[in-house]
C-alpha cells in the first residue's frame, strides 16, 4: 500500500451484517465533516449487476468478465450519498434482501476485491474518510488511524433488519432473517479470502443496547482523542496562525456560520475586494476550500501563502479547461471550492453594475453541488487594518434552485446572476 500523500485521518468500521456500520458511518461522517465511502454499497452494486445478468454470484469464471462492464460512482446529492451503477441510481435497488446475499458471495472473489481495492485506498490517501465493511481494517486500510469492529447479537441484528424491511413494505419473517444472519456470519468469518474478523488493533464495540446517537458519540470521542495526537497539516497550521493574526489586524468576525453545510462537496461564492479574500474565507469555513485564483496572484509575493490555502491558478480571459477540470474534480470528490464570480477584485457589488462569470453555474450544473453565498463586508468596501471586517455567510442555494435543465448559455447567465444577487443581498447596511 502506498503511503499517504498528505496528512489525512481514516476510520475503518468493520463488523457483521446488521451491526449498523453504514448507518453509524454516515452519521459520523456528517458529524465530523468526513467523506463516507460505503464499500458495502460498491459490492452490492457488483452483486446487483451479476444478479441482473442471471449469473450465480459464486460463479467466478462468469463474474470476472463482467468487471470490465461495470462503472460505479458515488455522489452527494442534497446532503445524501447516492450510488450509481453505469449511470443508473441504484441506491435503493442494492438494499434488497436478495442482493445482500449476492454481495457477500461476489465479495469473496479475489478479482472483484482487487477491482474495487485501488479506488478505495486512493480515496483514503487524499481525504478524511470513513469506510465501513467487513475487512476494512484488516485488508483495505491496514494503516487506518482508527479501527472499529462493532457487533451485536444475531437476534438484535436480525430484529433491526426485520424492522427496516417491514417499514419498506417487504413481506419477510423474523425467523427467516435470523437464520440468514447466522449463516452469513459464519460464511463471512470463515471465508478464505478476507474474512470478517477484528483487526489486532481494533476497538471492539458491542452496540446491542446502544442507540445510533450513543454509538456515533462513542466513536467521535475516540476520533477526537486520536486526532489530538496527530501533527497538524501545513493548512491547519497556517489557518490557526492567520486566524489570530487577521482577527487582530482586521477585527475579523464571522456571521451565519450555522448556514455552513456539515458535509463537503459545496461551492462558496463571494464578492472579491482584496487579495486576502481567500484567507478570510478559509478562516471562516471548517472544510478546506480550494480557490480559483488568477495566475498573476499565484505568481505574486503572496503566491506561496495562497497556495497553502488551497489556491490554484486560472488564466483570466480564456477558457481555462485545465482549471475547470481541477475545480470539478474537487467537488466530485466531496471537497469544497471557493470562487469569486466577479472574476477580479473590485468594490462594485450591485448586480446591475456587475455581470458575474457564468463559470460558477457551469460547474454547479456539471457537479450537482449546492452554492453557499458569502459577502465580505468592510467599511467603504476596502480592506483596512484595524477596521472591522465581517464574513457574512448566507443560506445555501440548492442546486435545483438554479433552474439549469440543459446547460445552455442563457441558463448559465441567469443562474450566475441569481447567485450574485444573493451575494449582494448579504451586504445589508454598510458599516
Residue pairs with C-beta under 8 A, 6 or more apart in sequence:
1 121
1 142
1 143
2 121
2 125
3 125
4 124
4 125
5 125
5 126
6 125
6 126
6 233
7 230
7 231
7 232
7 233
8 124
8 125
8 126
8 127
8 128
8 129
9 34
9 128
9 145
9 146
9 223
9 226
9 227
9 230
10 124
10 128
10 129
10 130
10 131
10 141
10 143
10 144
10 145
10 146
11 25
11 28
11 34
11 129
11 130
11 131
11 144
11 145
11 146
11 147
11 148
11 219
11 223
12 131
12 132
12 136
12 137
12 140
12 141
12 144
12 146
12 147
12 148
12 199
12 202
13 21
13 24
13 25
13 130
13 131
13 132
13 133
13 136
13 148
13 149
13 150
13 219
14 21
14 132
14 133
14 134
14 135
14 136
14 137
14 138
14 147
14 148
14 149
14 150
14 196
14 198
14 199
14 202
15 21
15 132
15 134
15 148
15 149
15 150
15 151
15 196
16 134
16 151
16 157
16 181
16 184
16 185
16 188
16 189
16 196
17 100
17 104
17 157
17 161
17 181
17 184
17 185
17 188
18 152
18 157
18 158
18 160
18 161
18 181
19 150
19 151
19 152
19 157
19 207
20 150
20 152
20 160
20 207
20 212
20 215
21 40
21 132
21 133
21 150
22 38
22 40
22 41
22 132
23 212
24 132
24 150
24 207
24 212
24 215
24 216
24 219
25 36
25 38
25 130
25 131
25 132
26 36
26 38
26 81
27 212
27 213
27 216
28 34
28 36
28 130
28 216
28 219
28 220
28 223
29 35
29 36
29 130
29 263
30 79
30 262
30 263
31 216
31 220
31 262
32 128
32 130
32 220
32 223
33 128
33 262
33 263
33 264
33 286
33 287
34 127
34 128
34 129
34 130
35 123
35 127
35 128
35 129
35 130
35 264
35 333
35 334
36 81
36 129
36 130
36 131
36 132
37 74
37 120
37 123
37 124
37 129
37 130
37 131
38 74
38 81
38 83
38 131
38 132
39 116
39 120
39 131
39 132
39 133
39 136
39 140
40 103
40 132
40 133
40 134
41 74
41 81
41 83
41 91
41 94
42 72
42 83
42 116
42 120
43 103
43 104
43 106
43 107
43 112
43 116
43 133
44 83
44 94
44 95
44 99
44 100
44 102
44 103
45 70
45 72
45 83
45 85
45 90
45 94
46 66
46 67
46 70
46 72
46 103
46 106
46 107
46 112
46 115
46 116
47 57
47 94
47 99
47 100
47 101
47 102
47 103
47 104
47 105
47 106
47 107
48 85
48 90
48 93
48 94
48 99
48 102
49 66
49 69
49 70
49 85
49 86
50 57
50 63
50 66
50 102
50 106
51 57
51 98
51 99
51 102
53 66
55 62
55 63
55 66
56 62
57 63
57 101
57 102
57 103
57 104
57 105
57 106
58 105
58 106
58 108
58 109
60 109
60 111
63 106
63 109
63 111
63 112
64 109
64 111
64 112
67 111
67 112
67 115
69 86
70 85
70 86
70 115
71 85
71 86
71 87
72 83
72 84
72 85
72 116
73 83
73 84
74 81
74 82
74 83
74 84
75 81
75 82
75 84
75 332
75 368
76 82
76 263
76 265
76 334
77 368
77 399
78 398
79 261
79 262
79 263
81 91
82 89
82 91
83 89
83 90
83 91
83 94
84 90
85 94
93 99
94 103
97 165
97 170
97 172
97 177
97 180
100 184
101 180
101 184
104 184
104 187
104 188
106 112
107 113
107 134
107 194
108 191
108 192
108 193
108 194
109 193
110 193
113 139
113 193
113 194
117 139
117 140
120 131
120 140
120 141
121 140
121 141
123 129
123 333
124 131
124 141
124 144
126 333
127 333
127 334
127 335
131 140
131 141
131 144
133 140
134 188
134 194
134 195
134 196
135 194
135 195
135 196
136 144
136 147
137 144
137 147
137 148
137 149
137 198
137 199
137 201
137 202
138 194
138 197
138 198
138 199
139 194
141 147
142 199
145 226
145 227
145 230
146 203
146 219
146 222
146 223
146 226
147 199
147 201
147 202
147 203
148 202
148 203
148 205
148 219
148 222
149 198
149 199
149 202
149 203
149 204
149 205
150 204
150 205
150 206
150 207
150 215
151 204
151 205
151 206
151 207
152 160
152 206
152 207
152 208
153 208
154 178
154 181
154 182
154 185
155 178
156 208
157 181
158 174
158 177
158 178
158 181
159 174
161 177
161 181
162 172
162 173
162 174
162 177
165 172
165 177
166 172
185 196
188 195
188 196
189 195
189 196
189 197
198 204
203 222
205 215
205 218
205 219
207 214
207 215
210 218
232 240
234 308
235 288
235 308
235 309
235 310
238 305
238 308
238 309
239 282
239 283
239 309
242 279
242 282
242 283
243 252
243 283
246 252
246 276
246 279
246 280
246 283
246 389
249 385
249 386
250 280
250 383
250 384
250 385
250 386
250 387
250 388
250 389
251 386
251 387
251 388
251 389
252 280
252 283
252 389
252 390
252 391
253 388
253 389
253 390
253 391
254 283
254 284
254 390
254 391
254 393
255 390
255 391
255 392
255 393
256 392
256 393
256 394
256 395
257 284
257 393
259 372
259 393
259 394
259 395
259 396
260 285
260 286
260 287
260 372
260 393
261 370
261 372
261 396
263 334
264 287
264 334
264 335
264 336
265 331
265 334
265 335
265 336
265 367
265 369
266 331
266 336
266 337
266 369
266 370
266 371
266 372
266 396
267 331
267 336
267 337
267 338
267 339
267 360
267 363
267 364
267 369
267 370
267 371
267 372
268 281
268 285
268 289
268 336
268 337
268 338
268 339
268 371
268 372
268 374
269 339
269 340
269 341
269 360
269 371
269 372
269 373
269 374
269 419
269 420
269 423
270 277
270 281
270 338
270 339
270 340
270 373
270 374
270 375
270 376
270 423
271 340
271 342
271 349
271 374
271 375
271 376
271 423
271 424
272 340
272 342
272 343
272 344
272 345
272 346
272 376
273 345
273 346
273 347
273 376
273 378
273 381
273 382
273 383
274 345
274 376
274 382
274 383
275 297
275 300
275 302
275 345
276 383
277 340
277 345
277 376
278 289
278 291
278 293
278 306
278 309
278 310
278 311
278 338
279 305
279 306
279 309
280 376
280 389
280 391
281 289
281 291
281 338
281 374
281 376
281 391
282 288
282 289
282 309
282 310
282 338
283 391
284 374
284 391
284 393
285 336
287 335
287 336
288 310
288 335
288 336
289 309
289 310
289 336
289 337
289 338
290 310
290 311
290 312
290 326
290 327
290 330
290 335
290 336
290 337
290 338
291 306
291 309
291 310
291 311
291 312
291 337
291 338
291 339
292 311
292 312
292 314
292 323
292 327
292 337
292 338
292 339
292 340
293 306
293 311
293 312
293 313
293 314
294 313
294 314
294 315
294 316
294 344
295 313
295 314
295 315
295 316
296 316
297 303
297 306
297 311
298 306
298 307
298 311
298 312
298 313
299 313
310 338
312 323
312 326
313 323
314 320
314 323
315 323
316 343
316 344
324 359
324 362
324 363
327 337
327 339
327 363
328 363
328 366
328 367
330 336
330 337
331 337
331 363
331 367
331 369
332 367
337 363
337 369
339 359
339 360
339 363
341 356
341 357
341 360
341 416
341 419
341 420
341 423
342 348
342 354
342 356
342 357
342 420
343 356
343 357
346 354
347 381
347 382
348 354
349 375
349 381
349 423
349 424
349 427
350 424
351 417
351 420
351 421
351 424
354 420
355 417
356 416
356 417
356 419
356 420
357 416
358 409
358 412
358 413
358 415
358 416
359 416
360 371
360 415
360 416
360 419
361 402
361 404
361 411
361 412
361 413
361 415
361 416
361 419
362 407
362 412
363 369
364 370
364 371
364 399
364 402
364 404
364 415
365 402
365 404
365 407
365 411
365 412
365 415
366 407
368 399
369 399
370 396
370 397
370 398
370 399
371 396
371 397
371 399
371 402
371 419
372 393
372 394
372 396
372 397
373 393
373 394
373 395
373 397
373 419
373 422
373 423
373 426
374 391
374 392
374 393
374 394
374 423
374 426
375 391
375 392
375 394
375 423
375 424
375 426
375 427
376 389
376 390
376 391
376 392
377 389
377 390
377 391
377 392
377 426
377 427
377 428
377 430
377 431
378 384
378 387
378 388
378 389
378 390
378 431
379 387
379 388
379 430
379 431
380 430
383 389
388 431
390 431
392 426
392 427
392 428
394 422
394 423
394 425
394 426
397 418
397 419
397 422
401 418
402 415
402 418
402 419
403 411
403 414
403 415
404 411
404 412
404 415
405 411
